[in-house]
């Protein structure tokens, strides 16, 4: 999928039951987690970090945030 197709796909998920938390640097989203609450559990659909920012602990940071603020 190209960038435009991915944007449309994620917007559809967000219009449904999904929420997103992310990390923004210099005005650009560099990592995000897409999830939903199913009532008795949480479903983590995507965990993404931009290639240039990988191996810096950002996904771990998002998971910690998710555990503290969402769960």
CHARMM-style PDB file with segment names, atoms N, HN, CA, C and O in Angstrom:
ATOM      1  N   UNK     1       0.839  -1.184   0.000  1.00  0.00      PROA
ATOM      2  CA  UNK     1       0.000   0.000   0.000  1.00  0.00      PROA
ATOM      3  C   UNK     1       0.881   1.243   0.000  1.00  0.00      PROA
ATOM      4  O   UNK     1       1.951   1.264   0.607  1.00  0.00      PROA
ATOM      5  N   UNK     2       0.416   2.263  -0.683  1.00  0.00      PROA
ATOM      6  HN  UNK     2      -0.454   2.245  -1.176  1.00  0.00      PROA
ATOM      7  CA  UNK     2       1.153   3.520  -0.665  1.00  0.00      PROA
ATOM      8  C   UNK     2       0.696   4.366   0.529  1.00  0.00      PROA
ATOM      9  O   UNK     2      -0.222   3.973   1.249  1.00  0.00      PROA
ATOM     10  N   UNK     3       1.319   5.504   0.738  1.00  0.00      PROA
ATOM     11  HN  UNK     3       2.065   5.824   0.153  1.00  0.00      PROA
ATOM     12  CA  UNK     3       1.018   6.349   1.877  1.00  0.00      PROA
ATOM     13  C   UNK     3      -0.423   6.821   1.931  1.00  0.00      PROA
ATOM     14  O   UNK     3      -1.025   6.870   3.004  1.00  0.00      PROA
ATOM     15  N   UNK     4      -0.971   7.163   0.789  1.00  0.00      PROA
ATOM     16  HN  UNK     4      -0.481   7.123  -0.082  1.00  0.00      PROA
ATOM     17  CA  UNK     4      -2.355   7.638   0.744  1.00  0.00      PROA
ATOM     18  C   UNK     4      -3.322   6.515   1.123  1.00  0.00      PROA
ATOM     19  O   UNK     4      -4.279   6.745   1.863  1.00  0.00      PROA
ATOM     20  N   UNK     5      -3.080   5.319   0.626  1.00  0.00      PROA
ATOM     21  HN  UNK     5      -2.302   5.132   0.025  1.00  0.00      PROA
ATOM     22  CA  UNK     5      -3.933   4.174   0.950  1.00  0.00      PROA
ATOM     23  C   UNK     5      -3.858   3.829   2.437  1.00  0.00      PROA
ATOM     24  O   UNK     5      -4.867   3.488   3.054  1.00  0.00      PROA
ATOM     25  N   UNK     6      -2.666   3.919   3.001  1.00  0.00      PROA
ATOM     26  HN  UNK     6      -1.846   4.196   2.500  1.00  0.00      PROA
ATOM     27  CA  UNK     6      -2.508   3.658   4.429  1.00  0.00      PROA
ATOM     28  C   UNK     6      -3.236   4.703   5.270  1.00  0.00      PROA
ATOM     29  O   UNK     6      -3.836   4.373   6.293  1.00  0.00      PROA
ATOM     30  N   UNK     7      -3.182   5.952   4.840  1.00  0.00      PROA
ATOM     31  HN  UNK     7      -2.694   6.220   4.009  1.00  0.00      PROA
ATOM     32  CA  UNK     7      -3.878   7.025   5.542  1.00  0.00      PROA
ATOM     33  C   UNK     7      -5.375   6.774   5.563  1.00  0.00      PROA
ATOM     34  O   UNK     7      -6.015   6.914   6.605  1.00  0.00      PROA
ATOM     35  N   UNK     8      -5.933   6.406   4.426  1.00  0.00      PROA
ATOM     36  HN  UNK     8      -5.413   6.293   3.579  1.00  0.00      PROA
ATOM     37  CA  UNK     8      -7.367   6.113   4.336  1.00  0.00      PROA
ATOM     38  C   UNK     8      -7.717   4.947   5.258  1.00  0.00      PROA
ATOM     39  O   UNK     8      -8.726   4.998   5.963  1.00  0.00      PROA
ATOM     40  N   UNK     9      -6.905   3.911   5.260  1.00  0.00      PROA
ATOM     41  HN  UNK     9      -6.085   3.870   4.688  1.00  0.00      PROA
ATOM     42  CA  UNK     9      -7.144   2.721   6.072  1.00  0.00      PROA
ATOM     43  C   UNK     9      -7.145   3.062   7.570  1.00  0.00      PROA
ATOM     44  O   UNK     9      -8.041   2.644   8.304  1.00  0.00      PROA
ATOM     45  N   UNK    10      -6.153   3.812   8.012  1.00  0.00      PROA
ATOM     46  HN  UNK    10      -5.425   4.151   7.416  1.00  0.00      PROA
ATOM     47  CA  UNK    10      -6.089   4.167   9.427  1.00  0.00      PROA
ATOM     48  C   UNK    10      -7.248   5.086   9.818  1.00  0.00      PROA
ATOM     49  O   UNK    10      -7.806   4.940  10.906  1.00  0.00      PROA
ATOM     50  N   UNK    11      -7.614   6.022   8.955  1.00  0.00      PROA
ATOM     51  HN  UNK    11      -7.161   6.141   8.072  1.00  0.00      PROA
ATOM     52  CA  UNK    11      -8.754   6.903   9.259  1.00  0.00      PROA
ATOM     53  C   UNK    11     -10.041   6.107   9.418  1.00  0.00      PROA
ATOM     54  O   UNK    11     -10.882   6.448  10.249  1.00  0.00      PROA
ATOM     55  N   UNK    12     -10.204   5.050   8.630  1.00  0.00      PROA
ATOM     56  HN  UNK    12      -9.521   4.773   7.954  1.00  0.00      PROA
ATOM     57  CA  UNK    12     -11.382   4.190   8.776  1.00  0.00      PROA
ATOM     58  C   UNK    12     -11.379   3.520  10.147  1.00  0.00      PROA
ATOM     59  O   UNK    12     -12.416   3.465  10.809  1.00  0.00      PROA
ATOM     60  N   UNK    13     -10.237   3.015  10.576  1.00  0.00      PROA
ATOM     61  HN  UNK    13      -9.395   3.059  10.038  1.00  0.00      PROA
ATOM     62  CA  UNK    13     -10.148   2.386  11.895  1.00  0.00      PROA
ATOM     63  C   UNK    13     -10.471   3.388  12.997  1.00  0.00      PROA
ATOM     64  O   UNK    13     -11.167   3.055  13.956  1.00  0.00      PROA
ATOM     65  N   UNK    14      -9.965   4.623  12.862  1.00  0.00      PROA
ATOM     66  HN  UNK    14      -9.399   4.893  12.083  1.00  0.00      PROA
ATOM     67  CA  UNK    14     -10.199   5.636  13.880  1.00  0.00      PROA
ATOM     68  C   UNK    14     -11.657   6.070  13.925  1.00  0.00      PROA
ATOM     69  O   UNK    14     -12.137   6.479  14.982  1.00  0.00      PROA
ATOM     70  N   UNK    15     -12.368   5.993  12.816  1.00  0.00      PROA
ATOM     71  HN  UNK    15     -11.978   5.661  11.957  1.00  0.00      PROA
ATOM     72  CA  UNK    15     -13.797   6.306  12.798  1.00  0.00      PROA
ATOM     73  C   UNK    15     -14.598   5.206  13.487  1.00  0.00      PROA
ATOM     74  O   UNK    15     -15.723   5.437  13.929  1.00  0.00      PROA
ATOM     75  N   UNK    16     -14.033   4.039  13.575  1.00  0.00      PROA
ATOM     76  HN  UNK    16     -13.119   3.851  13.215  1.00  0.00      PROA
ATOM     77  CA  UNK    16     -14.706   2.935  14.264  1.00  0.00      PROA
ATOM     78  C   UNK    16     -14.346   3.019  15.751  1.00  0.00      PROA
ATOM     79  O   UNK    16     -14.517   4.075  16.362  1.00  0.00      PROA
ATOM     80  N   UNK    17     -13.866   1.963  16.325  1.00  0.00      PROA
ATOM     81  HN  UNK    17     -13.727   1.105  15.830  1.00  0.00      PROA
ATOM     82  CA  UNK    17     -13.617   1.925  17.763  1.00  0.00      PROA
ATOM     83  C   UNK    17     -12.160   2.130  18.153  1.00  0.00      PROA
ATOM     84  O   UNK    17     -11.836   2.043  19.338  1.00  0.00      PROA
ATOM     85  N   UNK    18     -11.287   2.393  17.220  1.00  0.00      PROA
ATOM     86  HN  UNK    18     -11.550   2.464  16.258  1.00  0.00      PROA
ATOM     87  CA  UNK    18      -9.857   2.481  17.525  1.00  0.00      PROA
ATOM     88  C   UNK    18      -9.461   3.860  18.005  1.00  0.00      PROA
ATOM     89  O   UNK    18     -10.052   4.869  17.623  1.00  0.00      PROA
ATOM     90  N   UNK    19      -8.438   3.879  18.860  1.00  0.00      PROA
ATOM     91  HN  UNK    19      -7.957   3.059  19.171  1.00  0.00      PROA
ATOM     92  CA  UNK    19      -7.828   5.120  19.344  1.00  0.00      PROA
ATOM     93  C   UNK    19      -6.338   5.032  19.051  1.00  0.00      PROA
ATOM     94  O   UNK    19      -5.808   3.960  18.757  1.00  0.00      PROA
ATOM     95  N   UNK    20      -5.680   6.170  19.137  1.00  0.00      PROA
ATOM     96  HN  UNK    20      -6.111   7.040  19.377  1.00  0.00      PROA
ATOM     97  CA  UNK    20      -4.257   6.205  18.813  1.00  0.00      PROA
ATOM     98  C   UNK    20      -3.515   7.045  19.849  1.00  0.00      PROA
ATOM     99  O   UNK    20      -3.989   8.103  20.261  1.00  0.00      PROA
ATOM    100  N   UNK    21      -2.350   6.561  20.261  1.00  0.00      PROA
ATOM    101  HN  UNK    21      -1.964   5.702  19.926  1.00  0.00      PROA
ATOM    102  CA  UNK    21      -1.433   7.381  21.049  1.00  0.00      PROA
ATOM    103  C   UNK    21      -0.113   7.373  20.292  1.00  0.00      PROA
ATOM    104  O   UNK    21       0.246   6.377  19.664  1.00  0.00      PROA
ATOM    105  N   UNK    22       0.597   8.473  20.354  1.00  0.00      PROA
ATOM    106  HN  UNK    22       0.305   9.282  20.864  1.00  0.00      PROA
ATOM    107  CA  UNK    22       1.803   8.537  19.545  1.00  0.00      PROA
ATOM    108  C   UNK    22       2.855   9.468  20.104  1.00  0.00      PROA
ATOM    109  O   UNK    22       2.648  10.150  21.108  1.00  0.00      PROA
ATOM    110  N   UNK    23       3.989   9.476  19.425  1.00  0.00      PROA
ATOM    111  HN  UNK    23       4.157   8.922  18.610  1.00  0.00      PROA
ATOM    112  CA  UNK    23       5.118  10.339  19.767  1.00  0.00      PROA
ATOM    113  C   UNK    23       5.375  11.254  18.571  1.00  0.00      PROA
ATOM    114  O   UNK    23       5.518  10.789  17.440  1.00  0.00      PROA
ATOM    115  N   UNK    24       5.433  12.551  18.832  1.00  0.00      PROA
ATOM    116  HN  UNK    24       5.317  12.929  19.751  1.00  0.00      PROA
ATOM    117  CA  UNK    24       5.652  13.546  17.784  1.00  0.00      PROA
ATOM    118  C   UNK    24       6.937  14.296  18.099  1.00  0.00      PROA
ATOM    119  O   UNK    24       7.148  14.740  19.228  1.00  0.00      PROA
ATOM    120  N   UNK    25       7.786  14.432  17.102  1.00  0.00      PROA
ATOM    121  HN  UNK    25       7.615  14.072  16.185  1.00  0.00      PROA
ATOM    122  CA  UNK    25       9.026  15.208  17.243  1.00  0.00      PROA
ATOM    123  C   UNK    25       9.114  16.188  16.084  1.00  0.00      PROA
ATOM    124  O   UNK    25       8.927  15.813  14.926  1.00  0.00      PROA
ATOM    125  N   UNK    26       9.394  17.423  16.396  1.00  0.00      PROA
ATOM    126  HN  UNK    26       9.545  17.727  17.337  1.00  0.00      PROA
ATOM    127  CA  UNK    26       9.487  18.492  15.387  1.00  0.00      PROA
ATOM    128  C   UNK    26       8.246  18.534  14.512  1.00  0.00      PROA
ATOM    129  O   UNK    26       8.335  18.781  13.310  1.00  0.00      PROA
ATOM    130  N   UNK    27       7.086  18.293  15.118  1.00  0.00      PROA
ATOM    131  HN  UNK    27       7.014  18.092  16.095  1.00  0.00      PROA
ATOM    132  CA  UNK    27       5.821  18.362  14.398  1.00  0.00      PROA
ATOM    133  C   UNK    27       5.496  17.153  13.542  1.00  0.00      PROA
ATOM    134  O   UNK    27       4.482  17.148  12.844  1.00  0.00      PROA
ATOM    135  N   UNK    28       6.337  16.125  13.581  1.00  0.00      PROA
ATOM    136  HN  UNK    28       7.160  16.129  14.148  1.00  0.00      PROA
ATOM    137  CA  UNK    28       6.105  14.932  12.761  1.00  0.00      PROA
ATOM    138  C   UNK    28       5.833  13.717  13.645  1.00  0.00      PROA
ATOM    139  O   UNK    28       6.540  13.499  14.629  1.00  0.00      PROA
ATOM    140  N   UNK    29       4.806  12.918  13.301  1.00  0.00      PROA
ATOM    141  HN  UNK    29       4.232  13.095  12.502  1.00  0.00      PROA
ATOM    142  CA  UNK    29       4.573  11.686  14.055  1.00  0.00      PROA
ATOM    143  C   UNK    29       5.671  10.674  13.724  1.00  0.00      PROA
ATOM    144  O   UNK    29       5.883  10.346  12.556  1.00  0.00      PROA
ATOM    145  N   UNK    30       6.362  10.182  14.742  1.00  0.00      PROA
ATOM    146  HN  UNK    30       6.189  10.448  15.691  1.00  0.00      PROA
ATOM    147  CA  UNK    30       7.460   9.246  14.489  1.00  0.00      PROA
ATOM    148  C   UNK    30       7.184   7.851  15.040  1.00  0.00      PROA
ATOM    149  O   UNK    30       7.876   6.895  14.690  1.00  0.00      PROA
ATOM    150  N   UNK    31       6.172   7.731  15.902  1.00  0.00      PROA
ATOM    151  HN  UNK    31       5.609   8.508  16.187  1.00  0.00      PROA
ATOM    152  CA  UNK    31       5.795   6.423  16.438  1.00  0.00      PROA
ATOM    153  C   UNK    31       4.345   6.498  16.901  1.00  0.00      PROA
ATOM    154  O   UNK    31       3.879   7.549  17.342  1.00  0.00      PROA
ATOM    155  N   UNK    32       3.635   5.376  16.797  1.00  0.00      PROA
ATOM    156  HN  UNK    32       4.013   4.523  16.438  1.00  0.00      PROA
ATOM    157  CA  UNK    32       2.255   5.354  17.284  1.00  0.00      PROA
ATOM    158  C   UNK    32       1.820   3.939  17.640  1.00  0.00      PROA
ATOM    159  O   UNK    32       2.399   2.948  17.194  1.00  0.00      PROA
ATOM    160  N   UNK    33       0.779   3.886  18.461  1.00  0.00      PROA
ATOM    161  HN  UNK    33       0.308   4.691  18.823  1.00  0.00      PROA
ATOM    162  CA  UNK    33       0.109   2.630  18.805  1.00  0.00      PROA
ATOM    163  C   UNK    33      -1.371   2.830  18.513  1.00  0.00      PROA
ATOM    164  O   UNK    33      -1.964   3.820  18.941  1.00  0.00      PROA
ATOM    165  N   UNK    34      -1.959   1.906  17.794  1.00  0.00      PROA
ATOM    166  HN  UNK    34      -1.478   1.102  17.446  1.00  0.00      PROA
ATOM    167  CA  UNK    34      -3.372   1.948  17.438  1.00  0.00      PROA
ATOM    168  C   UNK    34      -4.057   0.816  18.190  1.00  0.00      PROA
ATOM    169  O   UNK    34      -3.660  -0.342  18.062  1.00  0.00      PROA
ATOM    170  N   UNK    35      -5.086   1.140  18.977  1.00  0.00      PROA
ATOM    171  HN  UNK    35      -5.409   2.080  19.082  1.00  0.00      PROA
ATOM    172  CA  UNK    35      -5.697   0.140  19.852  1.00  0.00      PROA
ATOM    173  C   UNK    35      -7.192   0.388  20.006  1.00  0.00      PROA
ATOM    174  O   UNK    35      -7.705   1.442  19.630  1.00  0.00      PROA
ATOM    175  N   UNK    36      -7.889  -0.619  20.575  1.00  0.00      PROA
ATOM    176  HN  UNK    36      -7.472  -1.475  20.881  1.00  0.00      PROA
ATOM    177  CA  UNK    36      -9.305  -0.465  20.912  1.00  0.00      PROA
ATOM    178  C   UNK    36      -9.597  -1.205  22.211  1.00  0.00      PROA
ATOM    179  O   UNK    36      -8.891  -2.140  22.590  1.00  0.00      PROA
ATOM    180  N   UNK    37     -10.643  -0.767  22.872  1.00  0.00      PROA
ATOM    181  HN  UNK    37     -11.216  -0.008  22.564  1.00  0.00      PROA
ATOM    182  CA  UNK    37     -11.101  -1.391  24.100  1.00  0.00      PROA
ATOM    183  C   UNK    37     -12.263  -2.300  23.744  1.00  0.00      PROA
ATOM    184  O   UNK    37     -13.295  -1.826  23.268  1.00  0.00      PROA
ATOM    185  N   UNK    38     -12.112  -3.593  23.966  1.00  0.00      PROA
ATOM    186  HN  UNK    38     -11.273  -3.977  24.352  1.00  0.00      PROA
ATOM    187  CA  UNK    38     -13.177  -4.555  23.675  1.00  0.00      PROA
ATOM    188  C   UNK    38     -14.021  -4.859  24.902  1.00  0.00      PROA
ATOM    189  O   UNK    38     -14.776  -5.831  24.903  1.00  0.00      PROA
ATOM    190  N   UNK    39     -13.911  -4.052  25.937  1.00  0.00      PROA
ATOM    191  HN  UNK    39     -13.298  -3.262  25.936  1.00  0.00      PROA
ATOM    192  CA  UNK    39     -14.679  -4.261  27.152  1.00  0.00      PROA
ATOM    193  C   UNK    39     -13.924  -5.085  28.165  1.00  0.00      PROA
ATOM    194  O   UNK    39     -13.569  -4.585  29.232  1.00  0.00      PROA
ATOM    195  N   UNK    40     -13.676  -6.334  27.851  1.00  0.00      PROA
ATOM    196  HN  UNK    40     -13.965  -6.741  26.984  1.00  0.00      PROA
ATOM    197  CA  UNK    40     -12.951  -7.188  28.793  1.00  0.00      PROA
ATOM    198  C   UNK    40     -11.460  -7.282  28.464  1.00  0.00      PROA
ATOM    199  O   UNK    40     -10.702  -7.903  29.208  1.00  0.00      PROA
ATOM    200  N   UNK    41     -11.034  -6.671  27.356  1.00  0.00      PROA
ATOM    201  HN  UNK    41     -11.650  -6.166  26.750  1.00  0.00      PROA
ATOM    202  CA  UNK    41      -9.617  -6.671  26.995  1.00  0.00      PROA
ATOM    203  C   UNK    41      -9.324  -5.515  26.034  1.00  0.00      PROA
ATOM    204  O   UNK    41     -10.233  -4.918  25.457  1.00  0.00      PROA
ATOM    205  N   UNK    42      -8.050  -5.221  25.883  1.00  0.00      PROA
ATOM    206  HN  UNK    42      -7.312  -5.705  26.352  1.00  0.00      PROA
ATOM    207  CA  UNK    42      -7.607  -4.226  24.914  1.00  0.00      PROA
ATOM    208  C   UNK    42      -6.936  -4.948  23.759  1.00  0.00      PROA
ATOM    209  O   UNK    42      -6.227  -5.935  23.954  1.00  0.00      PROA
ATOM    210  N   UNK    43      -7.169  -4.443  22.551  1.00  0.00      PROA
ATOM    211  HN  UNK    43      -7.745  -3.641  22.393  1.00  0.00      PROA
ATOM    212  CA  UNK    43      -6.583  -5.027  21.350  1.00  0.00      PROA
ATOM    213  C   UNK    43      -5.619  -4.015  20.749  1.00  0.00      PROA
ATOM    214  O   UNK    43      -6.033  -2.933  20.331  1.00  0.00      PROA
ATOM    215  N   UNK    44      -4.347  -4.357  20.702  1.00  0.00      PROA
ATOM    216  HN  UNK    44      -4.010  -5.236  21.041  1.00  0.00      PROA
ATOM    217  CA  UNK    44      -3.328  -3.496  20.100  1.00  0.00      PROA
ATOM    218  C   UNK    44      -3.194  -3.897  18.639  1.00  0.00      PROA
ATOM    219  O   UNK    44      -2.647  -4.956  18.330  1.00  0.00      PROA
ATOM    220  N   UNK    45      -3.688  -3.062  17.749  1.00  0.00      PROA
ATOM    221  HN  UNK    45      -4.133  -2.202  18.000  1.00  0.00      PROA
ATOM    222  CA  UNK    45      -3.710  -3.391  16.328  1.00  0.00      PROA
ATOM    223  C   UNK    45      -2.362  -3.126  15.664  1.00  0.00      PROA
ATOM    224  O   UNK    45      -1.868  -3.953  14.898  1.00  0.00      PROA
ATOM    225  N   UNK    46      -1.775  -1.978  15.958  1.00  0.00      PROA
ATOM    226  HN  UNK    46      -2.176  -1.306  16.581  1.00  0.00      PROA
ATOM    227  CA  UNK    46      -0.494  -1.626  15.336  1.00  0.00      PROA
ATOM    228  C   UNK    46       0.399  -0.920  16.333  1.00  0.00      PROA
ATOM    229  O   UNK    46      -0.057  -0.142  17.171  1.00  0.00      PROA
ATOM    230  N   UNK    47       1.666  -1.208  16.221  1.00  0.00      PROA
ATOM    231  HN  UNK    47       2.036  -1.840  15.540  1.00  0.00      PROA
ATOM    232  CA  UNK    47       2.707  -0.498  16.962  1.00  0.00      PROA
ATOM    233  C   UNK    47       3.778  -0.183  15.926  1.00  0.00      PROA
ATOM    234  O   UNK    47       4.393  -1.091  15.367  1.00  0.00      PROA
ATOM    235  N   UNK    48       3.998   1.097  15.674  1.00  0.00      PROA
ATOM    236  HN  UNK    48       3.498   1.834  16.128  1.00  0.00      PROA
ATOM    237  CA  UNK    48       4.872   1.494  14.566  1.00  0.00      PROA
ATOM    238  C   UNK    48       5.855   2.560  15.016  1.00  0.00      PROA
ATOM    239  O   UNK    48       5.512   3.464  15.778  1.00  0.00      PROA
ATOM    240  N   UNK    49       7.082   2.438  14.531  1.00  0.00      PROA
ATOM    241  HN  UNK    49       7.360   1.704  13.911  1.00  0.00      PROA
ATOM    242  CA  UNK    49       8.105   3.467  14.700  1.00  0.00      PROA
ATOM    243  C   UNK    49       8.733   3.725  13.328  1.00  0.00      PROA
ATOM    244  O   UNK    49       9.108   2.785  12.627  1.00  0.00      PROA
ATOM    245  N   UNK    50       8.846   4.993  12.950  1.00  0.00      PROA
ATOM    246  HN  UNK    50       8.541   5.757  13.519  1.00  0.00      PROA
ATOM    247  CA  UNK    50       9.471   5.348  11.673  1.00  0.00      PROA
ATOM    248  C   UNK    50      10.897   4.807  11.632  1.00  0.00      PROA
ATOM    249  O   UNK    50      11.604   4.824  12.640  1.00  0.00      PROA
ATOM    250  N   UNK    51      11.303   4.341  10.493  1.00  0.00      PROA
ATOM    251  HN  UNK    51      10.729   4.327   9.674  1.00  0.00      PROA
ATOM    252  CA  UNK    51      12.600   3.682  10.328  1.00  0.00      PROA
ATOM    253  C   UNK    51      13.773   4.471  10.906  1.00  0.00      PROA
ATOM    254  O   UNK    51      14.643   3.897  11.562  1.00  0.00      PROA
ATOM    255  N   UNK    52      13.802   5.765  10.670  1.00  0.00      PROA
ATOM    256  HN  UNK    52      13.096   6.231  10.137  1.00  0.00      PROA
ATOM    257  CA  UNK    52      14.931   6.587  11.133  1.00  0.00      PROA
ATOM    258  C   UNK    52      14.997   6.692  12.660  1.00  0.00      PROA
ATOM    259  O   UNK    52      16.021   7.102  13.207  1.00  0.00      PROA
ATOM    260  N   UNK    53      13.909   6.324  13.350  1.00  0.00      PROA
ATOM    261  HN  UNK    53      13.078   5.991  12.905  1.00  0.00      PROA
ATOM    262  CA  UNK    53      13.858   6.456  14.809  1.00  0.00      PROA
ATOM    263  C   UNK    53      13.826   5.116  15.533  1.00  0.00      PROA
ATOM    264  O   UNK    53      13.628   5.075  16.747  1.00  0.00      PROA
ATOM    265  N   UNK    54      14.014   4.038  14.812  1.00  0.00      PROA
ATOM    266  HN  UNK    54      14.174   4.072  13.826  1.00  0.00      PROA
ATOM    267  CA  UNK    54      13.983   2.716  15.436  1.00  0.00      PROA
ATOM    268  C   UNK    54      15.220   2.476  16.296  1.00  0.00      PROA
ATOM    269  O   UNK    54      16.238   3.152  16.148  1.00  0.00      PROA
ATOM    270  N   UNK    55      15.111   1.504  17.193  1.00  0.00      PROA
ATOM    271  HN  UNK    55      14.284   0.956  17.313  1.00  0.00      PROA
ATOM    272  CA  UNK    55      16.189   1.126  18.122  1.00  0.00      PROA
ATOM    273  C   UNK    55      16.551   2.253  19.090  1.00  0.00      PROA
ATOM    274  O   UNK    55      17.692   2.354  19.541  1.00  0.00      PROA
ATOM    275  N   UNK    56      15.573   3.092  19.401  1.00  0.00      PROA
ATOM    276  HN  UNK    56      14.646   3.010  19.034  1.00  0.00      PROA
ATOM    277  CA  UNK    56      15.771   4.164  20.372  1.00  0.00      PROA
ATOM    278  C   UNK    56      14.841   4.011  21.576  1.00  0.00      PROA
ATOM    279  O   UNK    56      14.783   4.890  22.436  1.00  0.00      PROA
ATOM    280  N   UNK    57      14.122   2.903  21.632  1.00  0.00      PROA
ATOM    281  HN  UNK    57      14.169   2.189  20.934  1.00  0.00      PROA
ATOM    282  CA  UNK    57      13.225   2.646  22.758  1.00  0.00      PROA
ATOM    283  C   UNK    57      11.866   3.311  22.660  1.00  0.00      PROA
ATOM    284  O   UNK    57      11.138   3.354  23.652  1.00  0.00      PROA
ATOM    285  N   UNK    58      11.499   3.831  21.495  1.00  0.00      PROA
ATOM    286  HN  UNK    58      12.090   3.796  20.689  1.00  0.00      PROA
ATOM    287  CA  UNK    58      10.228   4.542  21.361  1.00  0.00      PROA
ATOM    288  C   UNK    58       9.024   3.612  21.475  1.00  0.00      PROA
ATOM    289  O   UNK    58       8.027   3.976  22.100  1.00  0.00      PROA
ATOM    290  N   UNK    59       9.095   2.428  20.888  1.00  0.00      PROA
ATOM    291  HN  UNK    59       9.904   2.133  20.381  1.00  0.00      PROA
ATOM    292  CA  UNK    59       7.992   1.470  21.001  1.00  0.00      PROA
ATOM    293  C   UNK    59       7.821   1.056  22.460  1.00  0.00      PROA
ATOM    294  O   UNK    59       6.694   0.923  22.937  1.00  0.00      PROA
ATOM    295  N   UNK    60       8.914   0.856  23.159  1.00  0.00      PROA
ATOM    296  HN  UNK    60       9.829   0.964  22.771  1.00  0.00      PROA
ATOM    297  CA  UNK    60       8.842   0.524  24.590  1.00  0.00      PROA
ATOM    298  C   UNK    60       8.207   1.672  25.367  1.00  0.00      PROA
ATOM    299  O   UNK    60       7.412   1.447  26.280  1.00  0.00      PROA
ATOM    300  N   UNK    61       8.557   2.893  25.005  1.00  0.00      PROA
ATOM    301  HN  UNK    61       9.203   3.076  24.263  1.00  0.00      PROA
ATOM    302  CA  UNK    61       7.967   4.072  25.651  1.00  0.00      PROA
ATOM    303  C   UNK    61       6.463   4.108  25.430  1.00  0.00      PROA
ATOM    304  O   UNK    61       5.705   4.391  26.358  1.00  0.00      PROA
ATOM    305  N   UNK    62       6.028   3.827  24.216  1.00  0.00      PROA
ATOM    306  HN  UNK    62       6.643   3.598  23.462  1.00  0.00      PROA
ATOM    307  CA  UNK    62       4.598   3.791  23.924  1.00  0.00      PROA
ATOM    308  C   UNK    62       3.900   2.693  24.710  1.00  0.00      PROA
ATOM    309  O   UNK    62       2.802   2.909  25.223  1.00  0.00      PROA
ATOM    310  N   UNK    63       4.502   1.541  24.811  1.00  0.00      PROA
ATOM    311  HN  UNK    63       5.394   1.365  24.394  1.00  0.00      PROA
ATOM    312  CA  UNK    63       3.898   0.445  25.574  1.00  0.00      PROA
ATOM    313  C   UNK    63       3.797   0.796  27.058  1.00  0.00      PROA
ATOM    314  O   UNK    63       2.806   0.457  27.705  1.00  0.00      PROA
ATOM    315  N   UNK    64       4.801   1.464  27.597  1.00  0.00      PROA
ATOM    316  HN  UNK    64       5.606   1.740  27.072  1.00  0.00      PROA
ATOM    317  CA  UNK    64       4.731   1.902  29.000  1.00  0.00      PROA
ATOM    318  C   UNK    64       3.590   2.904  29.185  1.00  0.00      PROA
ATOM    319  O   UNK    64       2.824   2.809  30.144  1.00  0.00      PROA
ATOM    320  N   UNK    65       3.480   3.862  28.266  1.00  0.00      PROA
ATOM    321  HN  UNK    65       4.102   3.940  27.487  1.00  0.00      PROA
ATOM    322  CA  UNK    65       2.393   4.844  28.318  1.00  0.00      PROA
ATOM    323  C   UNK    65       1.043   4.124  28.248  1.00  0.00      PROA
ATOM    324  O   UNK    65       0.127   4.423  29.013  1.00  0.00      PROA
ATOM    325  N   UNK    66       0.941   3.189  27.334  1.00  0.00      PROA
ATOM    326  HN  UNK    66       1.686   2.945  26.713  1.00  0.00      PROA
ATOM    327  CA  UNK    66      -0.279   2.428  27.133  1.00  0.00      PROA
ATOM    328  C   UNK    66      -0.682   1.710  28.440  1.00  0.00      PROA
ATOM    329  O   UNK    66      -1.846   1.737  28.840  1.00  0.00      PROA
ATOM    330  N   UNK    67       0.288   1.079  29.082  1.00  0.00      PROA
ATOM    331  HN  UNK    67       1.234   1.057  28.757  1.00  0.00      PROA
ATOM    332  CA  UNK    67       0.009   0.349  30.325  1.00  0.00      PROA
ATOM    333  C   UNK    67      -0.421   1.264  31.452  1.00  0.00      PROA
ATOM    334  O   UNK    67      -1.292   0.904  32.244  1.00  0.00      PROA
ATOM    335  N   UNK    68       0.181   2.450  31.537  1.00  0.00      PROA
ATOM    336  HN  UNK    68       0.889   2.742  30.893  1.00  0.00      PROA
ATOM    337  CA  UNK    68      -0.117   3.369  32.633  1.00  0.00      PROA
ATOM    338  C   UNK    68      -1.383   4.180  32.372  1.00  0.00      PROA
ATOM    339  O   UNK    68      -2.227   4.301  33.260  1.00  0.00      PROA
ATOM    340  N   UNK    69      -1.527   4.727  31.189  1.00  0.00      PROA
ATOM    341  HN  UNK    69      -0.841   4.629  30.468  1.00  0.00      PROA
ATOM    342  CA  UNK    69      -2.624   5.661  30.904  1.00  0.00      PROA
ATOM    343  C   UNK    69      -3.883   4.994  30.347  1.00  0.00      PROA
ATOM    344  O   UNK    69      -4.987   5.483  30.589  1.00  0.00      PROA
ATOM    345  N   UNK    70      -3.747   3.916  29.623  1.00  0.00      PROA
ATOM    346  HN  UNK    70      -2.851   3.519  29.427  1.00  0.00      PROA
ATOM    347  CA  UNK    70      -4.887   3.307  28.953  1.00  0.00      PROA
ATOM    348  C   UNK    70      -5.456   2.138  29.753  1.00  0.00      PROA
ATOM    349  O   UNK    70      -6.671   2.029  29.924  1.00  0.00      PROA
ATOM    350  N   UNK    71      -4.590   1.282  30.234  1.00  0.00      PROA
ATOM    351  HN  UNK    71      -3.604   1.370  30.095  1.00  0.00      PROA
ATOM    352  CA  UNK    71      -5.072   0.123  30.990  1.00  0.00      PROA
ATOM    353  C   UNK    71      -5.416   0.580  32.359  1.00  0.00      PROA
ATOM    354  OT1 UNK    71      -5.847  -0.222  33.187  1.00  0.00      PROA
TER     355      UNK     71
END
